[in-house]
Amino acid sequence: MPQTPPHGPRQPPAAVTVVKLGGSCLDTLDDPWWDDLARLAHERPLILVHGWSRPLQQLDPRHRHPSAILRDRYGNQSRWTTPQVLDDIKTVSATLSEDIRHKLRARFVTTQRLLGSDGLISAGPAERLWWRDKELVELDNLVGPSIGVNPAPLRHAQPGHIPLLTPLARNPSGQEVNTDADRAAAAVAAAITAADLVLLTDVSHLMVNDKPVGRISAETATTLRDTVATGGMRKKLRAAGEALEHGVQQVVIGNGLLSHLLTADTDADIGTVITTRG
């Protein structure tokens, strides 16, 4: 008769939740929000990916009005990233990461800061063409979409210990580049087959015709992305589709306590839940 191991049967590894902290809302997260995150962090493995949009604007007023916004073939917009912009992103990210680590350390959660450009995230070629005064201009642009993630450094996620990822990447030429944080978080979630991806932002829901959207399918999300969504929400819906396509069970877009977002449904006050079948 088989013997039970001394410490009980081996349990399968717990599914991971990936949380992207939007740069537009990081400075609005209060102590109860961090308390809630820490409680969840002691119960399940989490990975945090942070943005930097508002802190970058606060660092230098020039970043509030980028000198060029490039649009790719899908209609996604990106900031023209020069070496100076990239340096400023790294400066802001170092400060943000330390602030996040301090908040979690005070709540007995350890963290490990990871730079995506240290062999973790690979990026595709940048969009380089920009219309200026009715003329198509080619620009050097240190940005690119996430196309691959090395999951090995993320395997250390466990209850009480969170990998904290700054979503920079390396392009095919080996250059360090800026990459969209929502889509980077989706690529991370896909690479580790996360159970959930939460895209924390400064609005409670995806809105359609001024009405909050509760639970929808990936197919409906794609339709809304290509018809009514604009700006940052368009990217979030693309990120959601990419995550679900690669095995993530659900994506939640919204603002509020993480525990509430992870249990949101069509009657919830916060969060748009997107799943393969809706």
N, C-alpha and C positions, 0 to 999 in steps of 0.2 A: 504494500500500500504506500503511495507517495507520501513523503513527509513534508509537513509545512515548514518553510524556512523559519529560523528563530525569530525574525522580525516581521513575520507575516508575508503574504503573497506580494510580489512586486506589483506596484500600481502603475498604470500607464501614465506618461507625463501629462500634466494638466495643460489644457489648451490655453494659448496666450491671447491676451487682449492688447491690441496696438492702439495707442491714443495719440492723435496729432493735436498738439496744443497750438491753436491759431495765434499768430502774432497780433491779430486784431483784438484779441480778448485776454491775453496773458496778464495784463496789468489790472484787469477787473476781477480776477479770481481771488476770493476772500478766504479767510481762515477756515470757515466751514467747508469750502470746496476742497482745500488741501487736506483737511481732516478726513473727509470722505474718501479722497484718493488714497490716503495712507491706509485707511481701514481696508479698502479693497486690495491694496498692494500686499497686505499681510495674508490675504485669503487666496490670491491667485497671482500667477506671473503676468506682469505688465511690461510693455515697452513703450517709452515716450519718445515722440518725434516732435521737435518744436519748430515753429515758424519764427519770423522776425519782422514782419511788415511794419507794424506801428513803431516798435523800438528803433528800427532803421530810420524812419521818418523823424523821430525825435532826436536822433543823434545829429542829423544834419538836415536843415530845411530843404537842401537841394534834392533830397530823396523823396520829398512830397510830390514833386513834379519831375519825373524822370525825363531826361533829354530825348529819349526815344522809347516807345513801346512797340515791340515786335509782335506780329500775329502769325501763327503757324497755319498750315493748311486746314486744320480743324477749327480755326477761329479762336484758339487759345492765345491769350496774351502773355507776354513775359517782359520783364524789365531788361533793358539793354544793360548788360553787366560788363563794365570795364574793370581793369585791375584795381582801381581805386574803390569802386563799388564793392568788389569782392573783399577787399581788405576791410571795408566798413562792416560788411556782413559778418566777417570773422570776429571783429571787435565786439559787435553787439551780441553775437552768439556766445562768446566766452562769458560775458556778463550775465546773460540770460541763464546759461547753464549753471553757473555758480549760484545764482539766486534760487533756481529750482532745487538744486542739490541741498542748499541751506534749509529750505522749507521742509524738505523730506527728511533730512538728517535730524531736525528738531522733532520729527514724528517717528523716529526710530526706523526709518527706511533708508537703506544704503543705495547708492547709485554708482554707475560707471559711465562716464561721459565717453561717447564714441563719435569720431568724425567720419562721416560717410566717405570722405575723400581718402581715408587711410585704408584703402583696399576693400571697402564695404559696399559702396554704391558705384556702379558704372553708368555713364550717361552716353546718350547718342549725340550725333552732331547738332550744333546749335542752329537756330533760325538766324539768318544773317542778312536777310533782305528787308529793306524798310523804304516806304514811300516818303520822300521829302521833296516838297515843292513840285509834286507831280512827276518826280523822277525816282526811279528805283535805284537805291543806293545799297552797296554791300558793306556791312560793318563787321569788325572783329567783335565777337560776342562770347563772353565766358559764361555760357549757360547751355544746358542741354537736358533732354528728358531722361528720367531714370529708365534704364533698360535691363538692369540686372542687379541682384543683391547677393552678396556672400553671406549666408546665414550663420556661419560658424561663430562669429563674435557675439551673436544674439542668443546663443544657446544658454548663456549664463542667467537668463531671466528666470527668476524663481520667487516664490512668496517672500517678501521682505527685501528683495534686491531688484532694482530696475535699471536696465540699460537705457541711457538717455542719449538720443541720437541727434546730432546736428546734420541736417541733410545737404551737405556738400557732396560732390561726386568727382570722378575722373572721366574725362572724355576719351575718345579713341586715340588721341594724341598724347594722353597722359597728363593733360592740363587739369588743374583743379578748377571746378566750375560750380556755379549756382544751379540748383535744380528745384523744381516746384515741390514744396514740402508735402502737399496733399498726395500727389502722385508717388512721391518717395515713400510716404507712409503706406500707401496701397501696395507698392512693390515689396516693402518689408513684410507686410501682412501676408502677401502671397507666398513669399519665399519660405516662411515658417509655417504656412497653413494655419494662420491664426483663426480663432473662433469668431472674433469680433474686431472690427475697425471702427473707432469713434473719431469723427472729424469735428473737433470742438471749435466753434466759431462764435461770432458776435451776434448771431440771430438764433431764435428758438427753433425755427423750422425752415425747410424749403417752402417758399411761398409761391402760389400760382393764383393769379387773379385776386391778389390780396387775401388769399385764404391759406392757412397752414396745411401742409400736406403731411398726413400721418404715415401709414404703411403703404409702400408701393413695390412693384416688381422691378427687377433690373431692366426689363424691356421698357416699362413706362418711364423709368429714370432716363434711359437713353433718348426716348422721344422728347421728354421735357428739356433735356440738355440741348437738343438740337433745334428746339422751337422757342421756348420762353426763357430759359436760363441765360444769365449774362455774367460777365466778370468772374469773380471768385467762385460763385456757385456753379458755374459751368465746369470749372476745373474739378470741383468736388464731386460732381456727378460723373465726370469721366473717371476720376480716381475710384469711385464706388464701383463702377462697372468693371474696371480692371481688377479690383480685388475679388469681386464675386466670381468673375470668370476663372480665377485661379484657385478657387476652393474656399475662400473666406465665407463664413456662414451668413453674417449680416454686417451691414454698414449702417451707422447711425450718424446723422448730421444734426447738430443743434448746439444749444448752450444750456448749461445747468449742471447739477451734481452728476458725477460720472455714474454713480449707482442708479440714478433715475434714468439717465440716457440708455443704460444697458437693459433696462426693463421697460422702456417706452413702448407704447402701442398706439393704435389709432385714436384712443381716447385720452392720451397723455397730453399734458400741457406743454411738453418740450420734446423735441426730437422727431426727425423724419427717419423712419426705419426702412431700409432697402434690403430686400432679400431676392434670391433667384426667382421665386414664384410669387412674391408679394404677400 
